[in-house]
Amino acid sequence: MVNTIQNTQVVLLSAVLLAASVAKLVVRTPAASPAHVHGVPVPGRLRRATALRQSRPVMVGLGLGEGLLGLALLLIPHVSVRLATTVAFAAATWVVGELRVHRPDAGCGCFGGLSTRRVGRRSVLRALLFTAAAVVSLGAPLAGAEALREGSFNVAAVLMLELALFAALSPELSTLADRSRVRRRGQATPCERRRSPLPETYSTLYGSETWRASKHAITSPVPLDVWREGCWRFVVFPARVDGRDTEIIFAVSTAERNRTVRTATLPTENDPEHDTAAGHLATR
């Protein structure tokens, strides 16, 4: 059973490296992130590392290196190949951990342009588990191809379980699904041109944390005014805040996905700032 688990790790790591190689070679990484995160300068070494990681030549080089290492795991049972794999995953774990601490806005780039979401706990845990799998694979008696050729039910069961865990820890799968949906539907309609019916706006508004935080101050369920500008629909309600009558305006995004809601308290109608409050709300 020990040999089965060790051989399965070789197959798993080979598949992961080959998948990462294909993703890096095929899916381009977006432009580099800024040098500041929420006004805090990013450490120089991480800024340089991020720039290198998002460089297309570097990404292609990493992809080719991972592809060669994945093929070596499949074909060569020598311990040196497993040792190189362990070092590679340990280094990747360190990089992911550093990114989570110092660059929470940046994706890890583990699977090229699919890894654009911020580095979270799942990505760090995934890297740690892969490093652990690489350590376990050091004593595997077979190469990956031999393990597959002589594979038993136990190998298949362990591999399926680990692949399911890998999928659960991979935000890249949801990114890939989003890209596939957009490709099937064609290019998404720009938010300023997209048809956004009022029921959709109210559903987004009433389901938001912004509404729940402000609804206690609203004095009437009937809005005073509703209009749309560009990518936003504005909804104004009468309210009472700090003992005085006022108005609360909600700006509801008209985007197809990931709609947001912003809010502000409007000055009185006699205040000259009243007419410009909506514009400030949409652009802040």
KETI-155179 format. One line per 3 residues: number of its first residue (from 1); their letters; for each residue x, y, z of N, C-alpha, C. Coordinates in Angstrom, 2 decimals. Layout:
residues N
NUM> A> X:Y:Z:X:Y:Z:X:Y:Z; ...
end
This chain:
residues 284
1> MVN> 0.83:-1.21:0.00:0.00:0.00:0.00:0.86:1.26:0.00; 2.02:1.19:0.70:2.93:2.34:0.73:3.44:2.65:-0.67; 3.84:1.59:-1.41:4.32:1.79:-2.78:3.23:2.35:-3.68
4> TIQ> 2.00:1.92:-3.44:0.88:2.43:-4.24:0.72:3.93:-4.04; 0.78:4.37:-2.80:0.65:5.81:-2.52:1.81:6.58:-3.12; 3.02:6.03:-3.00:4.19:6.73:-3.56:4.10:6.82:-5.08
7> NTQ> 3.73:5.72:-5.73:3.60:5.75:-7.19:2.51:6.70:-7.65; 1.43:6.77:-6.87:0.34:7.67:-7.22:0.79:9.13:-7.18; 1.66:9.47:-6.23:2.15:10.85:-6.15:2.95:11.22:-7.39
10> VVL> 3.71:10.27:-7.93:4.46:10.54:-9.15:3.51:10.87:-10.30; 2.45:10.09:-10.44:1.46:10.34:-11.50:0.79:11.69:-11.29; 0.39:11.96:-10.06:-0.29:13.23:-9.74:0.60:14.43:-10.07
13> LSA> 1.84:14.41:-9.60:2.74:15.54:-9.82:3.07:15.71:-11.30; 3.20:14.62:-12.00:3.44:14.71:-13.44:2.26:15.39:-14.13; 1.04:15.00:-13.78:-0.15:15.60:-14.38:-0.23:17.09:-14.06
16> VLL> 0.07:17.45:-12.82:0.01:18.86:-12.42:1.04:19.68:-13.17; 2.26:19.17:-13.28:3.32:19.91:-13.99:2.99:20.06:-15.47; 2.46:19.03:-16.08:2.10:19.13:-17.50:0.94:20.10:-17.70
19> AAS> -0.04:20.08:-16.79:-1.16:21.03:-16.88:-0.68:22.46:-16.70; 0.22:22.67:-15.73:0.76:24.00:-15.51:1.58:24.46:-16.71; 2.30:23.54:-17.33:3.10:23.89:-18.51:2.20:24.34:-19.66
22> VAK> 1.17:23.57:-19.94:0.25:23.92:-21.04:-0.42:25.27:-20.76; -0.85:25.49:-19.51:-1.52:26.75:-19.17:-0.58:27.94:-19.35; 0.66:27.80:-18.94:1.62:28.91:-19.08:1.93:29.19:-20.54
25> LVV> 1.98:28.16:-21.38:2.31:28.35:-22.79:1.12:28.86:-23.60; -0.09:28.55:-23.17:-1.28:28.87:-23.97:-2.01:30.11:-23.47; -2.15:30.25:-22.14:-2.95:31.34:-21.56:-2.02:32.44:-21.09
28> RTP> -2.11:33.60:-21.70:-1.22:34.71:-21.36:-1.60:35.32:-20.01; -0.59:35.80:-19.30:-0.79:36.46:-18.02:-1.09:37.93:-18.25; -2.08:38.53:-17.52:-2.38:39.96:-17.68:-1.18:40.83:-17.32
31> AAS> -1.30:42.11:-17.61:-0.23:43.07:-17.34:0.12:43.09:-15.87; 1.34:43.53:-15.58:1.86:43.53:-14.21:1.06:44.43:-13.30; 1.02:44.07:-12.00:0.31:44.85:-11.00:1.13:46.08:-10.62
34> PAH> 0.49:47.11:-10.03:1.22:48.30:-9.64:2.20:48.04:-8.51; 3.06:49.04:-8.26:4.10:48.89:-7.24:3.60:49.18:-5.84; 2.32:49.58:-5.71:1.76:49.86:-4.40:0.48:49.05:-4.23
37> VHG> 0.23:48.58:-3.03:-1.01:47.90:-2.70:-1.68:48.68:-1.58; -2.82:49.30:-1.89:-3.54:50.13:-0.92:-2.62:51.19:-0.33; -1.76:51.77:-1.17:-0.90:52.85:-0.74:0.38:52.41:-0.08
40> VPV> 0.57:51.10:0.12:1.77:50.60:0.78:2.74:50.09:-0.28; 3.98:50.58:-0.32:4.94:50.11:-1.33:5.20:48.62:-1.19; 5.30:47.95:-2.33:5.62:46.53:-2.34:7.14:46.37:-2.21
43> PGR> 7.62:45.41:-1.38:9.06:45.19:-1.27:9.70:45.00:-2.64; 10.93:45.58:-2.79:11.58:45.57:-4.10:11.76:44.19:-4.67; 12.14:43.21:-3.83:12.42:41.88:-4.36:11.15:41.24:-4.91
46> LRR> 10.01:41.49:-4.22:8.76:40.92:-4.70:8.27:41.63:-5.95; 8.50:42.94:-6.00:8.10:43.68:-7.20:8.87:43.16:-8.41; 10.18:42.93:-8.23:10.98:42.41:-9.33:10.58:40.98:-9.67
49> ATA> 10.28:40.19:-8.64:9.88:38.81:-8.88:8.55:38.75:-9.62; 7.62:39.65:-9.24:6.33:39.67:-9.92:6.48:40.08:-11.37; 7.33:41.09:-11.62:7.56:41.53:-13.00:8.17:40.41:-13.83
52> LRQ> 9.13:39.69:-13.26:9.74:38.57:-13.98:8.72:37.48:-14.25; 7.91:37.19:-13.23:6.93:36.12:-13.37:5.90:36.44:-14.44; 5.58:37.72:-14.64:4.58:38.10:-15.62:5.20:38.42:-16.98
55> SRP> 6.52:38.30:-17.08:7.18:38.47:-18.37:6.88:37.26:-19.25; 6.50:37.50:-20.49:6.14:36.39:-21.38:7.31:35.44:-21.62; 8.53:35.92:-21.90:9.64:34.97:-22.06:9.89:34.12:-20.82
58> VMV> 9.80:34.75:-19.64:10.00:33.99:-18.41:8.90:32.96:-18.23; 7.65:33.36:-18.54:6.53:32.43:-18.41:6.68:31.24:-19.36; 7.13:31.51:-20.58:7.36:30.42:-21.53:8.47:29.51:-21.03
61> GLG> 9.56:30.10:-20.52:10.65:29.30:-19.97:10.20:28.42:-18.83; 9.41:29.00:-17.90:8.89:28.20:-16.78:7.99:27.08:-17.28; 7.15:27.40:-18.27:6.26:26.38:-18.82:7.02:25.23:-19.45
64> LGE> 8.07:25.55:-20.21:8.87:24.50:-20.83:9.59:23.67:-19.77; 10.12:24.34:-18.74:10.80:23.62:-17.67:9.86:22.68:-16.93; 8.65:23.16:-16.63:7.67:22.30:-15.95:7.24:21.14:-16.84
67> GLL> 7.11:21.42:-18.14:6.74:20.34:-19.05:7.81:19.25:-19.11; 9.07:19.65:-19.17:10.17:18.67:-19.19:10.22:17.87:-17.89; 10.00:18.57:-16.77:10.02:17.87:-15.48:8.85:16.90:-15.37
70> GLA> 7.68:17.31:-15.88:6.53:16.41:-15.87:6.76:15.18:-16.72; 7.36:15.34:-17.90:7.68:14.19:-18.75:8.72:13.29:-18.11; 9.71:13.92:-17.45:10.73:13.12:-16.77:10.12:12.26:-15.67
73> LLL> 9.15:12.80:-14.94:8.48:12.00:-13.91:7.75:10.82:-14.52; 7.20:11.01:-15.71:6.49:9.93:-16.38:7.42:8.82:-16.85; 8.64:9.20:-17.29:9.50:8.25:-18.01:10.71:7.77:-17.23
76> IPH> 11.17:8.55:-16.24:12.44:8.23:-15.57:12.18:7.98:-14.08; 12.51:6.77:-13.59:12.26:6.47:-12.17:13.39:6.89:-11.24; 14.37:7.65:-11.74:15.53:7.99:-10.92:15.16:8.99:-9.83
79> VSV> 15.81:8.85:-8.66:15.48:9.70:-7.53:15.84:11.15:-7.79; 16.80:11.42:-8.66:17.19:12.80:-8.94:16.04:13.60:-9.53; 15.21:12.94:-10.34:14.05:13.62:-10.93:13.05:13.99:-9.83
82> RLA> 12.81:13.06:-8.90:11.89:13.34:-7.79:12.45:14.43:-6.88; 13.78:14.43:-6.70:14.39:15.45:-5.86:14.24:16.83:-6.49; 14.45:16.92:-7.81:14.27:18.20:-8.51:12.82:18.66:-8.41
85> TTV> 11.89:17.71:-8.50:10.46:18.06:-8.36:10.16:18.59:-6.97; 10.74:17.97:-5.95:10.52:18.42:-4.57:11.05:19.83:-4.37; 12.24:20.09:-4.88:12.81:21.44:-4.76:11.93:22.46:-5.48
88> AFA> 11.45:22.09:-6.68:10.61:23.02:-7.46:9.32:23.36:-6.72; 8.66:22.36:-6.14:7.41:22.62:-5.43:7.66:23.35:-4.11; 8.78:23.07:-3.45:9.11:23.81:-2.23:9.34:25.28:-2.54
91> AAT> 10.04:25.56:-3.64:10.26:26.95:-4.05:8.94:27.63:-4.40; 8.07:26.90:-5.10:6.77:27.46:-5.45:5.94:27.76:-4.21; 6.03:26.91:-3.21:5.30:27.14:-1.96:5.79:28.41:-1.28
94> WVV> 7.10:28.62:-1.27:7.65:29.83:-0.67:7.17:31.07:-1.41; 7.18:31.01:-2.75:6.73:32.16:-3.55:5.26:32.47:-3.28; 4.42:31.43:-3.25:2.99:31.65:-3.01:2.76:32.24:-1.63
97> GEL> 3.49:31.75:-0.63:3.36:32.31:0.71:3.78:33.77:0.78; 4.87:34.13:0.10:5.31:35.52:0.06:4.29:36.41:-0.65; 3.72:35.90:-1.73:2.72:36.69:-2.44:1.48:36.93:-1.58
100> RVH> 1.08:35.93:-0.83:-0.11:36.10:0.02:0.12:37.19:1.06; 1.35:37.28:1.58:1.65:38.26:2.62:1.86:39.65:2.03; 2.62:39.74:0.94:3.06:41.04:0.43:2.33:41.51:-0.83
103> RPD> 1.74:40.59:-1.58:1.03:40.98:-2.80:-0.34:40.32:-2.85; -1.24:40.64:-1.91:-2.55:39.99:-1.88:-3.40:40.30:-3.10; -3.02:41.34:-3.86:-3.79:41.71:-5.04:-3.39:40.91:-6.27
106> AGC> -2.26:40.21:-6.23:-1.70:39.56:-7.42:-2.01:38.07:-7.42; -2.26:37.52:-8.60:-2.42:36.08:-8.73:-1.06:35.40:-8.63; -1.07:34.09:-8.39:0.19:33.38:-8.21:0.85:33.03:-9.53
109> GCF> 0.09:33.03:-10.63:0.67:32.66:-11.92:1.00:31.19:-12.02; 0.50:30.37:-11.08:0.83:28.94:-11.07:0.39:28.26:-12.36; -0.74:28.67:-12.88:-1.26:28.12:-14.14:-1.42:29.24:-15.16
112> GGL> -0.37:30.03:-15.30:-0.36:31.10:-16.29:-1.47:32.11:-16.08; -2.12:32.51:-17.18:-3.17:33.51:-17.12:-4.43:33.07:-16.42; -4.54:31.78:-16.08:-5.71:31.33:-15.32:-5.59:31.67:-13.84
115> STR> -4.36:31.90:-13.37:-4.13:32.17:-11.95:-4.05:33.67:-11.70; -5.15:34.38:-11.96:-5.17:35.83:-11.81:-5.85:36.26:-10.51; -6.58:35.37:-9.86:-7.26:35.75:-8.63:-6.26:35.88:-7.49
118> RVG> -6.61:36.72:-6.53:-5.70:36.96:-5.41:-5.32:35.66:-4.72; -4.10:35.63:-4.21:-3.60:34.43:-3.54:-4.29:34.30:-2.19; -5.00:33.21:-2.02:-5.71:32.97:-0.76:-5.16:31.75:-0.04
121> RRS> -5.85:31.35:0.99:-5.40:30.22:1.80:-5.42:28.93:0.98; -6.39:28.82:0.08:-6.47:27.59:-0.71:-5.22:27.40:-1.56; -4.73:28.49:-2.16:-3.54:28.39:-3.01:-2.32:27.99:-2.19
124> VLR> -2.20:28.56:-0.99:-1.06:28.21:-0.12:-1.15:26.76:0.32; -2.36:26.33:0.72:-2.54:24.95:1.15:-2.26:23.99:0.00; -2.71:24.34:-1.19:-2.45:23.49:-2.36:-0.95:23.32:-2.60
127> ALL> -0.22:24.42:-2.53:1.23:24.34:-2.73:1.89:23.48:-1.66; 1.45:23.62:-0.42:2.01:22.79:0.67:1.74:21.31:0.45; 0.52:20.99:0.00:0.17:19.59:-0.24:0.97:19.01:-1.40
130> FTA> 1.20:19.80:-2.43:2.01:19.31:-3.54:3.46:19.07:-3.11; 3.96:19.95:-2.26:5.31:19.74:-1.74:5.38:18.46:-0.91; 4.36:18.24:-0.09:4.30:17.01:0.70:4.23:15.79:-0.22
133> AAV> 3.43:15.89:-1.29:3.33:14.78:-2.24:4.68:14.51:-2.91; 5.43:15.58:-3.20:6.75:15.42:-3.82:7.70:14.71:-2.86; 7.62:15.04:-1.58:8.47:14.37:-0.58:8.12:12.88:-0.51
136> VSL> 6.82:12.57:-0.51:6.38:11.18:-0.46:6.85:10.42:-1.70; 6.87:11.09:-2.86:7.23:10.41:-4.11:8.71:10.05:-4.20; 9.54:10.57:-3.29:10.98:10.30:-3.36:11.30:8.80:-3.32
139> GAP> 10.48:8.05:-2.61:10.75:6.61:-2.50:9.95:5.76:-3.46; 9.28:6.36:-4.44:8.45:5.59:-5.38:9.33:4.68:-6.24; 8.98:3.41:-6.38:9.80:2.49:-7.17:9.58:2.61:-8.68
142> LAG> 8.46:3.19:-9.12:8.13:3.23:-10.55:8.05:4.65:-11.07; 8.31:4.79:-12.37:8.03:6.06:-13.05:6.52:6.17:-13.26; 6.08:7.38:-13.62:4.64:7.59:-13.75:3.99:6.71:-14.80
145> AEA> 4.64:6.57:-15.96:4.06:5.75:-17.03:3.95:4.28:-16.60; 4.96:3.78:-15.90:4.92:2.40:-15.41:3.82:2.23:-14.37; 3.66:3.24:-13.52:2.61:3.16:-12.50:1.23:3.13:-13.15
148> LRE> 1.06:3.90:-14.23:-0.22:3.88:-14.94:-0.44:2.55:-15.66; 0.64:2.04:-16.26:0.53:0.79:-17.02:0.22:-0.39:-16.10; 0.83:-0.38:-14.92:0.62:-1.48:-13.99:-0.37:-1.09:-12.89
151> GSF> -1.08:0.00:-13.14:-1.96:0.54:-12.12:-3.07:-0.42:-11.71; -3.38:-0.37:-10.43:-4.45:-1.18:-9.89:-5.62:-0.28:-9.50; -6.64:-0.91:-8.96:-7.80:-0.15:-8.49:-7.38:0.82:-7.39
154> NVA> -6.43:0.40:-6.54:-5.98:1.26:-5.45:-5.32:2.54:-5.98; -4.49:2.39:-7.03:-3.84:3.56:-7.62:-4.89:4.52:-8.17; -5.87:3.98:-8.90:-6.92:4.82:-9.48:-7.74:5.52:-8.40
157> AVL> -8.04:4.79:-7.32:-8.86:5.37:-6.24:-8.12:6.50:-5.55; -6.85:6.27:-5.22:-6.06:7.31:-4.55:-5.89:8.52:-5.46; -5.62:8.27:-6.76:-5.43:9.37:-7.71:-6.71:10.20:-7.86
160> MLE> -7.86:9.54:-7.97:-9.12:10.27:-8.10:-9.41:11.12:-6.86; -9.10:10.57:-5.69:-9.32:11.32:-4.44:-8.43:12.55:-4.40; -7.17:12.40:-4.78:-6.25:13.53:-4.74:-6.59:14.57:-5.81
163> LAL> -7.03:14.12:-6.98:-7.43:15.06:-8.02:-8.67:15.86:-7.59; -9.58:15.21:-6.88:-10.76:15.92:-6.37:-10.35:16.99:-5.35; -9.40:16.64:-4.49:-8.89:17.63:-3.52:-8.19:18.77:-4.24
166> FAA> -7.40:18.44:-5.24:-6.72:19.45:-6.04:-7.72:20.40:-6.70; -8.81:19.84:-7.25:-9.83:20.67:-7.90:-10.49:21.60:-6.89; -10.75:21.09:-5.67:-11.40:21.91:-4.65:-10.51:23.07:-4.20
169> LSP> -9.20:22.92:-4.33:-8.27:23.96:-3.90:-7.80:24.85:-5.05; -8.41:24.71:-6.21:-7.93:25.43:-7.40:-8.94:26.46:-7.89; -8.72:27.76:-7.60:-9.61:28.80:-8.12:-9.52:28.94:-9.63
172> ELS> -8.49:28.36:-10.24:-8.34:28.46:-11.70:-9.49:27.77:-12.43; -10.12:26.78:-11.81:-11.20:26.07:-12.49:-12.40:26.98:-12.73; -12.72:27.83:-11.75:-13.84:28.76:-11.94:-13.49:29.82:-12.98
175> TLA> -12.21:30.24:-13.02:-11.78:31.18:-14.06:-11.90:30.55:-15.43; -11.50:29.30:-15.55:-11.61:28.60:-16.82:-13.07:28.45:-17.23; -13.95:28.16:-16.26:-15.38:28.04:-16.57:-15.96:29.37:-17.05
178> DRS> -15.55:30.48:-16.40:-16.01:31.81:-16.83:-15.56:32.11:-18.25; -14.32:31.78:-18.58:-13.81:32.02:-19.93:-14.58:31.19:-20.95; -14.91:29.96:-20.58:-15.65:29.09:-21.49:-17.06:29.62:-21.74
181> RVR> -17.70:30.14:-20.69:-19.05:30.70:-20.86:-19.01:31.92:-21.76; -18.02:32.79:-21.55:-17.91:33.98:-22.39:-17.64:33.60:-23.84; -16.81:32.57:-24.04:-16.49:32.14:-25.40:-17.73:31.58:-26.09
184> RRG> -18.55:30.82:-25.35:-19.76:30.26:-25.94:-20.77:31.34:-26.29; -20.87:32.35:-25.43:-21.84:33.42:-25.65:-21.34:34.50:-26.59; -20.03:34.49:-26.86:-19.43:35.58:-27.60:-18.95:36.65:-26.62
187> QAT> -18.39:37.71:-27.14:-17.86:38.78:-26.30:-18.97:39.40:-25.45; -18.70:39.56:-24.17:-19.69:40.12:-23.26:-20.05:41.56:-23.65; -21.33:41.91:-23.50:-21.78:43.26:-23.82:-21.24:44.24:-22.78
190> PCE> -20.68:45.38:-23.21:-20.19:46.38:-22.25:-21.31:46.80:-21.31; -20.97:47.06:-20.04:-22.00:47.33:-19.04:-22.82:48.56:-19.38; -22.21:49.57:-20.05:-22.97:50.77:-20.36:-24.00:50.55:-21.47
193> RRR> -23.84:49.45:-22.22:-24.78:49.15:-23.30:-25.68:47.97:-22.98; -25.40:47.29:-21.90:-26.15:46.10:-21.56:-27.55:46.44:-21.06; -28.53:45.67:-21.49:-29.89:45.85:-21.01:-29.98:45.35:-19.58
196> SPL> -30.42:46.23:-18.68:-30.51:45.88:-17.27:-31.90:46.26:-16.76; -32.83:45.32:-16.71:-34.20:45.64:-16.27:-34.25:46.04:-14.80; -35.27:46.79:-14.45:-35.42:47.26:-13.07:-35.50:46.12:-12.05
199> PET> -36.24:45.03:-12.33:-36.26:43.94:-11.33:-34.87:43.41:-11.00; -33.98:43.38:-11.99:-32.61:42.94:-11.73:-31.90:43.91:-10.80; -32.11:45.22:-11.03:-31.49:46.23:-10.17:-31.97:46.10:-8.74
202> YST> -33.29:45.97:-8.57:-33.83:45.86:-7.21:-33.37:44.58:-6.52; -33.27:43.48:-7.28:-32.80:42.23:-6.70:-31.36:42.36:-6.21; -30.52:43.01:-7.03:-29.13:43.23:-6.63:-29.06:44.14:-5.41
205> LYG> -29.86:45.21:-5.42:-29.84:46.17:-4.32:-30.28:45.53:-3.02; -31.46:44.86:-3.02:-32.00:44.33:-1.77:-31.21:43.15:-1.24; -30.40:42.53:-2.08:-29.58:41.42:-1.62:-28.18:41.82:-1.18
208> SET> -27.88:43.12:-1.21:-26.52:43.58:-0.91:-26.35:43.94:0.57; -25.09:43.87:1.03:-24.76:44.30:2.38:-24.97:45.80:2.54; -24.76:46.55:1.46:-24.94:48.00:1.49:-26.38:48.36:1.86
211> WRA> -27.35:47.66:1.26:-28.76:47.91:1.57:-29.07:47.54:3.02; -28.57:46.40:3.46:-28.87:45.97:4.83:-28.28:46.92:5.86; -27.16:47.55:5.52:-26.54:48.48:6.45:-27.27:49.82:6.50
214> SKH> -28.04:50.13:5.46:-28.68:51.45:5.37:-30.19:51.44:5.52; -30.82:50.26:5.40:-32.28:50.24:5.30:-32.98:50.72:6.57; -32.28:50.66:7.72:-32.91:51.12:8.96:-33.20:52.61:8.94
217> AIT> -32.46:53.37:8.11:-32.66:54.82:8.04:-33.68:55.22:6.99; -34.10:54.31:6.13:-35.02:54.64:5.03:-36.44:54.73:5.57; -37.13:55.80:5.21:-38.46:56.06:5.77:-39.61:55.65:4.86
220> SPV> -39.31:55.27:3.62:-40.36:54.85:2.70:-39.80:53.80:1.74; -40.57:52.73:1.46:-40.09:51.71:0.53:-40.18:52.15:-0.93; -40.84:53.27:-1.17:-41.01:53.76:-2.54:-39.89:54.74:-2.86
223> PLD> -39.10:54.48:-3.90:-37.99:55.39:-4.23:-38.50:56.74:-4.74; -37.74:57.78:-4.44:-38.08:59.11:-4.92:-37.71:59.29:-6.39; -36.67:58.63:-6.82:-36.22:58.80:-8.20:-35.37:57.60:-8.59
226> VWR> -35.41:57.26:-9.87:-34.61:56.17:-10.43:-34.13:56.60:-11.81; -32.84:56.49:-12.06:-32.33:56.79:-13.39:-31.04:56.02:-13.64; -30.64:55.99:-14.88:-29.43:55.24:-15.25:-28.44:56.15:-15.95
229> EGC> -27.16:55.96:-15.59:-26.06:56.67:-16.25:-24.93:55.68:-16.47; -24.62:55.39:-17.73:-23.51:54.50:-18.04:-23.69:53.13:-17.43; -22.75:52.73:-16.61:-22.75:51.39:-16.00:-23.45:51.35:-14.64
232> WRF> -24.22:52.39:-14.31:-24.86:52.46:-13.00:-26.32:52.85:-13.14; -27.16:52.29:-12.26:-28.53:52.77:-12.08:-28.63:53.31:-10.67; -29.13:54.53:-10.58:-29.22:55.23:-9.29:-30.65:55.15:-8.77
235> VVF> -30.78:54.83:-7.49:-32.08:54.72:-6.83:-32.02:55.56:-5.56; -32.95:56.52:-5.44:-32.95:57.46:-4.31:-34.15:57.17:-3.40; -33.88:57.06:-2.10:-34.93:56.82:-1.11:-34.92:57.95:-0.08
238> PAR> -36.11:58.31:0.43:-36.13:59.26:1.56:-35.62:58.57:2.81; -34.94:59.32:3.66:-34.35:58.72:4.87:-34.28:59.75:5.97; -34.01:59.24:7.15:-33.81:60.13:8.30:-32.51:59.69:8.97
241> VDG> -31.52:60.59:8.97:-30.20:60.28:9.49:-29.82:61.33:10.53; -29.44:60.87:11.70:-29.03:61.78:12.78:-30.10:62.81:13.10; -31.36:62.38:13.07:-32.46:63.25:13.44:-32.89:64.25:12.39
244> RDT> -32.40:64.17:11.17:-32.82:65.12:10.12:-33.22:64.35:8.87; -34.17:64.94:8.16:-34.62:64.33:6.91:-33.57:64.52:5.83; -33.31:63.46:5.08:-32.33:63.51:4.02:-32.71:62.48:2.96
247> EII> -31.82:62.22:2.04:-32.04:61.22:1.01:-30.80:60.35:0.89; -31.05:59.05:0.68:-29.94:58.11:0.47:-30.00:57.63:-0.97; -28.88:57.74:-1.67:-28.81:57.30:-3.05:-27.97:56.04:-3.14
250> FAV> -28.47:55.05:-3.86:-27.75:53.81:-4.11:-27.36:53.77:-5.58; -26.11:53.46:-5.85:-25.63:53.25:-7.21:-25.46:51.75:-7.40; -26.24:51.16:-8.30:-26.25:49.71:-8.52:-25.62:49.43:-9.88
253> STA> -24.60:48.60:-9.90:-23.91:48.26:-11.15:-24.86:47.54:-12.11; -24.71:47.82:-13.40:-25.50:47.14:-14.43:-24.69:46.09:-15.16; -23.53:45.71:-14.63:-22.69:44.70:-15.27:-23.39:43.34:-15.25
256> ERN> -22.92:42.45:-16.14:-23.55:41.13:-16.22:-23.23:40.28:-15.01; -21.98:40.40:-14.50:-21.56:39.61:-13.35:-20.85:40.51:-12.34; -20.75:40.00:-11.11:-20.02:40.70:-10.04:-20.53:42.13:-9.85
259> RTV> -21.85:42.28:-9.83:-22.42:43.62:-9.65:-22.19:44.12:-8.23; -21.87:45.40:-8.09:-21.62:46.02:-6.80:-22.66:47.10:-6.53; -22.77:47.49:-5.26:-23.70:48.54:-4.84:-22.94:49.54:-3.98
262> RTA> -23.06:50.82:-4.32:-22.46:51.89:-3.53:-23.57:52.79:-3.00; -23.25:53.53:-1.96:-24.26:54.39:-1.36:-23.65:55.69:-0.87; -24.50:56.70:-0.78:-24.09:58.00:-0.22:-25.33:58.72:0.27
265> TLP> -25.14:59.61:1.22:-26.23:60.45:1.70:-26.24:61.75:0.92; -27.38:62.05:0.31:-27.49:63.25:-0.51:-27.72:64.49:0.35; -27.13:65.61:-0.02:-27.48:66.87:0.62:-28.93:67.22:0.29
268> TEN> -29.45:68.23:0.96:-30.81:68.68:0.67:-30.87:69.28:-0.73; -32.05:69.41:-1.29:-32.21:69.92:-2.64:-31.74:71.36:-2.77; -31.75:72.11:-1.68:-31.29:73.49:-1.73:-29.76:73.60:-1.74
271> DPE> -29.10:72.50:-1.45:-27.64:72.51:-1.43:-27.12:72.38:-2.85; -26.22:73.24:-3.31:-25.71:73.15:-4.67:-24.98:71.86:-4.98; -24.54:71.12:-3.94:-23.85:69.86:-4.19:-24.81:68.74:-4.53
274> HDT> -26.11:68.96:-4.40:-27.09:67.91:-4.61:-27.02:67.33:-6.02; -26.87:68.19:-7.02:-26.91:67.74:-8.41:-25.67:66.96:-8.82; -24.58:67.15:-8.09:-23.34:66.47:-8.48:-23.03:65.26:-7.62
277> AAG> -23.86:64.97:-6.65:-23.57:63.87:-5.73:-23.56:62.53:-6.45; -24.48:62.33:-7.40:-24.53:61.05:-8.11:-23.26:60.81:-8.90; -22.77:61.86:-9.52:-21.53:61.71:-10.30:-20.36:61.35:-9.44
280> HLA> -20.23:61.98:-8.26:-19.17:61.64:-7.33:-19.29:60.21:-6.84; -20.52:59.76:-6.63:-20.76:58.40:-6.12:-20.32:57.38:-7.15; -20.59:57.62:-8.42:-20.27:56.64:-9.46:-18.78:56.55:-9.72
283> TR> -18.05:57.63:-9.46:-16.64:57.65:-9.83:-15.70:57.49:-8.66; -16.20:57.45:-7.45:-15.29:57.42:-6.30:-14.61:56.07:-6.17
end
